[in-house]
Structure formats: structure tokens, C-alpha cells
Amino acid sequence: LREVKAFVTQDIPLYHNLVMKHIPGADPELVLLNHYYEELDRIALSEMTRSEINELLEKLGFYKKAQPEDEVPEEFRFSPAKDSPFHDEPSSDATEKASSEAKHTDL
């Protein structure tokens, strides 16, 4: 697990919205959560190289800083989430009105 250890010690501090939780005796896994901390997926890391883990995180949309102290650009603030709950959503009244109007097309 030398590659995973190198990733944990050298690369994790560069990633935005990536947190390492050490669980003694557990195999290393990447656990993907949504904004509500519900588990979306688990990816085993034991057999992966450091570069493979970095490539995976890039594909998943994680933002990697050049230095740990660097600022995260605004457009990556909620990354890798694609469905931020902070976007404007139509109110339930507007949704109900639109659906009731769609039902009465003969009026």
C-alpha cells in the first residue's frame, strides 16, 4: 500500500472537498458522498497506483490545487458536486401551478 500512503500524505492536502478519515484495519476506499452526506459509491484504492488515484479524482471532477494554501476558484467551490443544492430552484407553488395548468389544456 506504499502508493496509497504516498497519495494520502502528499496529494490529499491539494484536493478541495476531499477528506481523509483513517479507520484502523480497514482497506483504503474512496467513499463518495452527496451534499446530504448520503453515500453514493465506494471505490477500493488498495490495488491502485498514486497516479491512477489522481486520474480517478480528476475524472470525478475534484479540484486539485498547486499548493495546499492556494485559494479555490469560485467556480470550483462546490466541486465535484454537479447538483449543488444552492442553485435556485423553482418554488413548490410554481411547480404545482405549472402542473395544474398542464392538466387543463382544454380551457
Protein Blocks (a to p, Z undefined) as FASTA:
>chain_A
ZZmmmmmmmmmmmpghiacdddehiacddddddfkopafbdcdfklpcfklmmmmmmmno
pacdfbfklccdfklmmpcbfbdckbccddfklmmmmmmmmmmmmZZ
